[in-house]
Amino acid sequence: MTTMGVGEFKANFSEVLKKVLAGEEIVILYGKKKQVVAKLVPKATGKKIRRKIGILDGKAKVKFSTDFKMTEQEFLGI
């Protein structure tokens, strides 16, 4: 991970993009205190992780009271 000030970032923008395309992360600092204001990271190219369906199976339970009533219109928000 490389850190650089805003001025250096602006002056070397094309080179910074080449580094990011190569997989490097760039942290941009700003102000007299050199506070971190941004992090430039490469776009993920791998597959997205799919969420697992039924993750709460056996861990949570829904129970409706016997006097619970809802019309189809209420259910559908009509």
Secondary structure as GFF3:
##gff-version 3
##sequence-region A 1 78
A	DSSP	beta_strand	2	5	.	.	.	ID=ss1
A	DSSP	alpha_helix	6	11	.	.	.	ID=ss2
A	DSSP	alpha_helix	13	21	.	.	.	ID=ss3
A	DSSP	beta_strand	26	30	.	.	.	ID=ss4
A	DSSP	beta_strand	35	40	.	.	.	ID=ss5
A	DSSP	alpha_helix	72	76	.	.	.	ID=ss6
###
